Amino acid sequence: MKLTIDRQEKKGTFGGTYYETFIQVTLTPEEKEAAQKIHIGGRPVFKYGNSEEESMLLVNVFKHRSREMTLYDLMGGVRAKVDSDAQLNVLALAENRVREKCKNIKNALENYISNKDAMQQGRFEEEL
């Protein structure tokens, strides 16, 4: 899994500064197959109403059209935007939350892949 987070400072039409981040997730072919098998691609990464923070990020920063954002959305690329320097910390929070959630998704994909490989071999060993 590759997570791309590209933040840019831009000038508005009236001279004000705003910040926009483009976020995209790229999966390897093996990870894509695993995501389809365990049906993780369509599950919400962010969901309106899940928490006050997630709801605020979806509406105010991602300005997302639906009530949830999925891994498929992240694979297609999403934009996060804040309108001033004062809100830059909120943009950083959104980027960090995406990073955390992608780490969880990557762990789930790796677990599935490693368990699938172990089952195909018929033997599994792990040092604890």
Secondary structure as the mmCIF struct_conf table of DSSP 4:
data_model
#
loop_
_struct_conf.conf_type_id
_struct_conf.id
_struct_conf.beg_label_comp_id
_struct_conf.beg_label_asym_id
_struct_conf.beg_label_seq_id
_struct_conf.end_label_comp_id
_struct_conf.end_label_asym_id
_struct_conf.end_label_seq_id
STRN STRN1 LYS A 2 LYS A 11
TURN_TY1_P TURN_TY1_P1 THR A 13 PHE A 14
BEND BEND1 GLY A 15 GLY A 15
STRN STRN2 THR A 17 THR A 26
HELX_RH_AL_P HELX_RH_AL_P1 PRO A 29 LYS A 37
TURN_TY1_P TURN_TY1_P2 ILE A 38 HIS A 39
TURN_TY1_P TURN_TY1_P3 GLY A 41 GLY A 42
BEND BEND2 ARG A 43 ARG A 43
STRN STRN3 PRO A 44 LYS A 47
STRN STRN4 TYR A 48 TYR A 48
TURN_TY1_P TURN_TY1_P4 GLY A 49 ASN A 50
STRN STRN5 SER A 51 SER A 51
HELX_RH_AL_P HELX_RH_AL_P2 GLU A 52 MET A 56
HELX_RH_PI_P HELX_RH_PI_P1 LEU A 57 VAL A 61
BEND BEND3 PHE A 62 PHE A 62
BEND BEND4 ARG A 65 ARG A 67
STRN STRN6 GLU A 68 THR A 70
HELX_RH_AL_P HELX_RH_AL_P3 LEU A 71 GLY A 76
STRN STRN7 VAL A 78 VAL A 82
BEND BEND5 ASP A 83 SER A 84
HELX_RH_3T_P HELX_RH_3T_P1 ASP A 85 GLN A 87
HELX_RH_AL_P HELX_RH_AL_P4 LEU A 88 GLN A 121
TURN_TY1_P TURN_TY1_P5 GLY A 122 GLY A 122
#
